[in-house]
């Protein structure tokens, strides 16, 4: 038995080193389409890399925006600047509360906002958070907060991507991959916003569905709210417009509204403004630039300038 235990203790570090070596070789030499459990990419869409580089030079803003692509494609920092509000858009691809918590621990003290606007599309509370985790891991230098995030998500893709990223950060700390300002239909705007070339969506009908939530996301969401409140930062929760046909297909929207209203100032803009599917969206749940301008103008009127609204607050 003693011999077995001794060999076991010798084998464990060997196995760990072998696994790390294989992760590095796999990530460095095998094309992404074959790396099902290791998803690493830098500057490959959504402008997360550029945004996380730019935030280092942003501080003392009026508004910090948090959330998924609805955020970085939905809150145009130029429009808020025109209304005399400085802002930074810290939305990232598929960002869930788990990733928002990580980003706030990293950057909140530095950016020091007066207000945080968190776009809370119900789908982010149904997510396992894997897609957003590998996006942030691949586009930033990782720290202990990234490990905490990986443990919360507890998925092999996130663990492998984080291990590979730690090794890349150690071996190649100075490598950067600047993104072009314009890629395809997208243009990066200083302050974190991504403007998309105006496209139009064709109306579709959707079968009835129901949001099924992941409790881990609500746990992190409550920590995000508590962190912001502890720093005396006003929290505004906003449900950005999606196409009316998609919005009306979900049978438990009212339950979501009730739950969010319990966390503070909550505005469901699907009830405040009514935008045509075919004129103001480029897909089922993202506004085109014309829609963004109407949406942002209404936020400035209703939320920031405190005008009355007959919609849900």
N, C-alpha and C positions, 0 to 999 in steps of 0.2 A: 504493500500500500504506500509506504514512504517513497519507494522508487517511482511509483505511478504519479504521486503528487509532485515529486521533483521534476519529472518529465513534463508534467502538465504546466508547471510554472515556467519552464523553459520554452514550451511550445507557444504559450499565449503571446509573449512579445514578438516571437517570430511570425505568428499569424497576423498580428496587427501590422507589422512592418510590410509583410507581403501584401496585405489588403491595400495599404496606402500606396504601395508601388504600383499595384494593378490599377487602382483608381487613377493615378497620375498618367500611366501609359494609356489607359482606356480613354481618358479625357483629352489627351494630347494628340493621339494618333488615329482614333476612330471617328468617322464622320458622325455628326449629330443624329442623323436619321437612324443610326444603329445603336445609339446610346440611350436606351429606353429608361434606365434608372439613373442617368446622370445628364442633367440638362443645364449646360453652361453656355452663356453667350454674353458678350459685351457689345453695347451699342448696336443692338439688332432690332430695335423697334420700340416705340413709345417714348423715346428720349429719356429714359430713366438715368442713363449714364450722364448725359449733359446736365440734367436737372440736379443730380446729386453733386456734380462739380460746381454748378453755379450757386447752390445754396450756401456754400462756404463763404461767399461774398455778400450774402444778404443778411441783414439784421435790423431789429427794431421796426418791423413792419406793422401796419394796422391790421392786416388780415392774413392768416395762414389757411390755405385750402388743403383739405385732406380727402382722400378717397381714391376710387378706381379711375378708369378711363373716362367715366362720366365727369370726373373732376378736371383732369388735365385737358380734356376736350370740351368742357362745359363752362369753365370760369375763365374768361378772357381778361388777363391782368391789365391789358391796355384800357379796357372799358372802365375798370375800377379806378385806374389812374386818372382817367378823364373826369371822374367824379370825386377826385381828390382823396382817394384811398390807396395807400401803398399796400402791396400784397406780394405773396409768393405762393405759387401753386405747387404743392408737394404731392399731388396725385401720382400714382404709379399704376402700371398695368395690373388689373384685377386685385388691387389693394384691398385687403380685409382689415378688420380691427387688429388682428395679430401683427400685421406689418405696420399699421399706423402706430401701434405701441412702440415697436422698435424704432421707427423714424423719430418719434417724439423724444425718446430717451437719448437719441443721438444729437438731435438738432434743436430741440425746443429752447434750451438756455441761450443758444447762439442767436437764433432768429428772433426771439423775444417778441412775439406778436401780442397785440392788444385783444385780438379776437381770433377764434378758430371756427371756420365753417367746414363742417364734415358732411360730405355728400353720402347719404346712407341708402343706396339702392338695396332693396331687400335681398337680392341675390347674393350680396357679399356675406350675409349672415348664414347662407346655406353652404358656403364654400369650405373646402378643406384647407385652403390657403397655400397649396403647393405652387401653383402657377406664379403667384405674386412673390412667394419666398425665393424661388430660383431667379426671378427677374432682379430682385434687389441684391441677392448674393452675387450674381454675375456682374453687376454694374456698380459695385462699391467695394472699398477695402473693408473687410469684415473684422468684427470685434466680438467680445463676449455676448453682446446683445443678439448677434446673429445666432449664436449657439442656443441662447434661451428661446429664440423664435423656433429654431429647428426642433427643439425638445417638445415645445407645445404642439407643433404640427405632427411630429412623430411619423414621418414618411421617409422611406428609403431614398426617394429622389432628392429630397431636401438634404438629408444627411450626406449623401454622396457628393452632391453639388457643393455643399459647404466644405467638406474635406478637400475637394479638388481646388476650391477657391482659396482656402487657407494656404495650400501648397503654392499656388500661383502667386499669391501676395508675398509669400516668403522668398520665392526664387526670383520673381520679376517685379519688385515693388514699384519701379518707376515707369512701367509700361502703361501707356494711355492709348485709347482709341477714340479720338475726337469724331463726333458724328457730323455729317454735313447738315447745314441748317435746313435744307430741303431734301426730302426723300419721298419720291412718289407723289402722293396727294397731300402729304403733310409738310408743314413748315413750323419749325420751332421758334417760339416767340420768347424773348428774354423775360424771365420771371416764372417760367415753367409751363406756360400754356402751349398747346399744339393746335394750330389752325389747320383745318382740312379744306381742301379745294371744294367749293360748293357742289354737292351732289344731291340728288332727290331720291326718295324712297317710294316704292310702289306699295300701296295699301295691301295688307294681308289680314286674313281672319285667323284667329288662334283658338284652339280648343280650351275649355276651362281647365285650370290648373291651380295648384296650391303651393305656397312657399313652405318648404320643410327645412327647419333651421338647425344649425350646428351650435350647440350650447357653448363650445369653446370660444366661438366668435363673440357671443354676448358677454362672456367672462372678460375677454380682452377689451371689449367696448366699454364696459364699466370701469376698467382700469384707466383707459384713455380719458374718459370723462373726469375721473377722480384726479388724474395727474394735471389736467388743464385747470380744474377748479382749485387745486392746491397752489397753482401759480397765479391765481386771480385772473385767469383768462376767460373771457366770455365765450360760451359754446353755443353755436347755432347749428342745428341739424336740418339739413335740406334734402328732400327727395326730389331730384331733378326730373323734368318731364321725360317720359318715354312715349312712344306712340300710343294714342288712346286705345287702339284695338288690342295691343299687348297688355296695357294697364288693366283694362276691363276684363281680361281673360282670367285674372287671378281672383279667386273667390275669398281670400282672407286678407285683402288689403286693409280693411277697417281695423282688424286685430293688430296689424303692424302699426298703423297710425296711433292707435291707443297706447301700444307699448312704447313707441318712440316719444310720445307726448309726456310720458312719465319721466323722461331723462332731462327735460328742459325745453328751451325754445325750439320748436319743431315746425317746419313749414313744408307741406306737401304741395309742390308746385303743379302737380297733376290736377289738383283741385283749385288752384289759384288762377292759372292761365290754361287756355285750351288751344293747342296748336295742331294744325292739320297734319296728318301722317305724311302726306305726299309733298308738302311744301317746306316743312321745317325740320326734317330728319334726313340723315343719309343712310341709316339702317333702323332696325326696329327700336333701338334704345339709345341712339346717339343723335343729338341735334346737329344740323348743319350750321354754317356760320350765321345764316339769317335767324335761325332759331336761337342760337347762343346770344345774339344781340338782344332779342326780345326778352329772353330769360334773365340775362344779367341786368338789363334795365329795370325789370320788375323787382329783382332782388334789392337793387339800390333804393327803389321807391318804398318797398314794403318792409324790408328788413333793416337796412342801414339808415334810411330816413324816416322810419317808423310811421309810414302812412297806413291807414286802415285798409283792410281787405276783407272781402266776404268769403274768401277761401279758408281752407283748414290751416290753423296755426297750432 
